[in-house]
C-alpha cells in the first residue's frame, strides 16, 4: 500500500529509489521516522478513521499532538477537504488533492489518501507545498505586472509610429512630437528591461560580488553629485564620515545608494521641502546608513511592500511619477547579498527614512 504513495511523493524530493525500497522494508515503527527526515507527513487511520500512527512532521504541521493517537481524526483536525479526500479514497482506493490555508501558519499541502481494503486502513501522506505555491504566485504576479508595465509604452510607440506612417511625417511639428513620444517610451522600455535583467541576475545568484573593506564616503559623494546634476533644485545634506569603512562591493553599493537617493528625490521632494538628509550610525559590528526625506511618507500597511517588484504606493502623488517599480527590490537584494539588511520607517514630523546596514571588518 505504501509503495505507490512513497514513490509518488519522493520523486521531487531528491530521494534515491533505493532509499524508498529500504523504507518499504522497514517496520511500521521505523517508517514514520524515515518520513520525518524527508519532510513528509504521515497519518494512518483505522477502519473507524481513528489515528493509529502520526509522525512528527504531520504532528507539527497540522498541530495534532502525538498523544491524540486513538482519537478520531475529525475530532482533532476538522478539515472538510481532508474528510472528503478520505471518503473519495475509500471509494476509488486512492485520491489526491491540494489543500490550502491549513493552520497553523496558513500552510498548503499536497495530500494523498490511500485506502487498503484488506486492513481497512487509510494512509494520508502530506507534502508541504507552501513555498512552491508562494513562488508560483510570485511568478504569476511578476508576469501580470510586467505585462501591465509593458503595455503602455508599447501602445504609445505603436500608435505614434502608425500616425507617422499614415502621413504625419509631412507635418514637421507633429512629426517631431510623435518622434519624441516614441523616443521617450523606448527609453522607458530600455530602463525596464535593464532593471529586469539586473534583478534576474541578482536573484539567480549570478551577480558577482567582490566583497572587501571599502571606504564609502566617496561612493556617496559620486551618487549625490549624479542625482544633483539632474535635480539642481534639490538640497542633499551629506553627513557620511570620511573615514568610515564597511564590507561591500563598490559597484553594488553605488547602485544601492543611487536607487535610494533617486527614490527619495522622486517621491520625497514636495513644495514644502526640497531637502534630503543622509546620515550614518556606527553600531559597533555594523554601520546603519539613512536617507531621510520629508515628503508625504508611506502608509504603515505598505512599508514592507515597497520592496516588492513593481509595487507602487497608492496615492495621487506616486501615480504621476514614472519608474520601473524595481529600484527598491534591487536595493534589498543587493544589500542582502552584501550581508546587510534594508528597511524603512516614518520620519518626523513627516516623510520617510530608508535605511540599510552593512558589516564592518571584524
N, C-alpha and C positions, 0 to 999 in steps of 0.2 A: 504493500500500500504506500509506503513512504518513498519507494524508489522513484516513482514518477514525480512526486512533489519535490523531492530534493534536487533532482536533475533539472527540473523546470526553474527553480528559484536560485540555483547556484550558477547558472550559465553566464550571468552577468556579474558575478561576484569574484571572478578571477580565482576560482577554486578548481583544482585539478580533479578530473574524473576519478582518479584513484582515491582521492580523499572522500569522495561521495561513496565509492564502493566500500571503503573502510567503515564509513559511518553506518552503512546499512548492515554491517556485520556486528555492530556493537549492540549491547543490551539496551533495553528501553531506558535504563537508568543513566547510561552514558551519553545517549543521543542528545538530550537537551543541552548538555554541557558543550558538545561539539557545535551545536547550532548557536549557542551563546557566543562562541569565538568568531563565528561568521556574521554575527549581527542579525540572525534570523530568529524571529519569534515563533514559538510553538505552543499550541494548546491542544490537548487531546481530551475529547468528551466521550462519556459512556453512552449507553443506549437511552438514558434519560436526560442527556445533554448536561450532565454534571461534570465538572472539571476533575479529571484523573491525573493530568500532568500539565504543568506550565513551567516553561524555562524562565531564566532571569530576564532575558530581553523582553519577552511578552509581558512579564510581571511589571517591569519598569515602564515600558512604552504605553501600556494600557491601564496602568495604575491598579493592578489586581494583585494584592498581596498573596504570596505563595501559600499562606495558611488558609486561603479560601478554597483549596483543593477539597473536593467533595460537595461544594456548593453548585447550584445551577448557574450556568453562565449568565442567563438573562437577569439573575438577581444581583450580580456583581458588575456586569458590563452590559447595560441595557441599550444596545445599539441596534436599531431596526434593520439597517443594511446587513449587519453580520447575521442576525437572526434569519433574514430572508435568504442569505447565502447558504446557511446551514440547511434550510429546508430544500433549496434547489439541489444541493449536493446529495441529499437523501433520495431525491427523485432521479437524478442524472449521474450519480456516482461521484462526480466532481463538479465544482463551479469556481469561477474566479471573478473578482470584482476589485475596482479601485475604490477605496473608502477615504473620504476627505473629512477634515475637521474633527479628528479624534482627539479628545482631551486625555492627559494634559499636553499642552504645547500645540494644540490645534494641528496635529500631525496628519500626514497622508500615508496610506498603506496600500500595497498590492496584496490582496488576501486570496489564498487558495484554500478551498474546503474540499476534503476528500472523505468519502463515506465508504467504510468497509462493511459489506453486508454480512460477512462471516462473523465478525466480532461485534457488529452494530456500533463501532466506534467512528467518531468523526474527528478528523485531524485538521486543524487550522494552522496554516503557515503564514506569517506576516513578514513582509519586506517593507522597511521604511523608505518611502519614495518622496519624502518631504522636500529634500534638497533637489531631487530631479524635477519635481513639479515647479519648484521655485525658479530653477534655471529655465524651464520651459516657458514660464510666464514672463521672465525677463526677456527671453528671445522674442516672444510674441510682441511684447511692449516695444522692444527695440525696432522690430520691423514696422510696426504701426507708426511709431514716432518718426522713424526715418522716412517712411512714405509721405507722412504729413509735411516734414521739413523740405523734402524734395519737390513736392507738388507745386508750391507757389513759384519758386524761381524757374522751374521748367515751363510752367504755364506762361509766365511773363516772356521768357525767351522765345517760345513758340509763337505767341500772339504778335509780338513785335517783329519777328522775322517774317511772318506771313504778311504783315502790313507793308513791310519794305518790299517784299516780292510782288505784292499787288499794286505797287505804284507809288508808295510813299517816298521812294528814292528820288522822285522827280522834284519833291519839295525839300530843299536843303535843310530848312529849320526843323521840319517834322522828322526828317531822316536822322538828324543829329540827336533829337530827343529819343527816338526809338533805339538808336545805336547805343546811347548812354545807358538806357534801361537794360539792354542786352548785356553790356559790359558789367554793369553793377551786379546783376543777378548771376552772371557767370563767375564773378569773383566770390559771391556768396556760396555757390556750389563748390568752388575750389577750396574755400576755407572749411566747409562742412566735410568734404571728402578727406582733407588733410587731417582734421581732428578725428574723424572716424578711424582712419588708418593708424594714427598715433595711439589712440585709445586701444585699438585692437592689438597693436604691438605690445603695449604695456600689459594688458590683461592676459595675453597669451604667454607672458614670461620671456618674450624675445627682446625686450628692451635691455640693452647692455649698459649696466651702470659701472662707473669707475669710482667706487666709494673711497674717499680719502679725507683726511683732515684739511679743511679749506677755510680761509677767511671769507666772510660773507658780506662785508661792508661794500666792497667794490661791485659785487653782484647786484646788491640792492640799488646802488647808485646808477648802474647801467640800465636797469629796468625802469627806474624812476625817470631818468632822462629820456628814454624812449617813449614813455607814456606822455610826458610833458611836451614832447615835440608835436604830438597831435592834439594835445589839450592844454594850450598855453595859459588858459584862464584858471586852471586848477592849481591849488596850493597843496603841495605834499611836504609834510614835516617829517624828516627822516631822523629818528633817534637811535639808529643802529650804531653800536660801538665799533670803532675801527679795529679793535684788537680781538673781537670775538671770533672763535673758530668752532666749527661743527663737522661731524662726519657727513659728507654729502657728495653727490655727483654735481659738478658745476653746471652742466647743461640742463639736468633735470631741475635743479634748484632755480635756475634762471627762468625756466618755463613756469614753475610754480609761482614765483613772485610776479612775473608778467601777468599771468592769468588772474591772480587775486587782486592786484592793483588795478588792472583794466576793469575788472568786475566792480570794484569799489567806485571807480570814476564813472562807469556807465550807470550804476544804479544808486550810488550814494551821494552824488552831487545834486543839490537842489538850488532853488533860487535863494534860499536862506543860508546855505552853506556850500562853499566850494573847497572845503578843506578835507584832506586825507592825512591821518596821523599813523606813522609806522613806529611801533615800539618793540622792545625786546625785554625778556625777563630771564635772567640766569637762574635756573632751578637746580643747580648742582650737577647732576649727571646729564642734564639736557638743557636746551635753550628753547624758550617759547617766543615765537615771533607773532606780532599782532598788527593787523591792518584795520584801522578804525575809520568809519565814515559816520556822518550824521544825517543820513537820508531817511527814507520812510521806514526802514527796518524790515525785518522778516517776521511774519506771524509765527507764533510759537509752534503751531502744528505743522509748519513747513520747514523748520530749521534743518532737520536731518535730510529732508528730501531734496534740498538744493544741490546735494552732491550726486543725485541720481542723473543718469544720462537723459538729456533732452528736457529735464524738468525746468519749468519756468514759474516763478511766483505769480500768483493770480491777482493782479491789480492793474489799474489803468496805466500806471507809470511803466511797468515792465512790458505791457502788451505793445508799447510803442517802440521798444528797443530792439535792435537787431542783434543776433548772435546765434551760435550753433547749439547752445544749451549743453555743451560738452566740456567747457573750460574747467568747471569746478570738479567734475568727475575725474578729469585728468589730474587735477591738483591732488585729490585724495589718494588716487592710485600711486602717483609718483612719491608722495610723502611716505606712504606705507612701505613702498619698495626701499626707501632710504632708512627705514627703521623708525619712523616717527608716526605722528597721528595728526589729524586735522579736524577742525570743527568751527562752530560759530556761536556767538552769544549776543545778547542785547547790549547795545551801548547806551550810555546815559548822557543827556535825558532822552535821546532818541538816536536811531541808527543801528549799525551792526559792527561787531568786531569779528573778523575772520582770523583765525589763529592756526598755526601749525607748530609742531615741535620737532627738533632734530637732536640727536645724541652728541655729546661731547666725547672726546677721546678719553679712555679710561686711564 
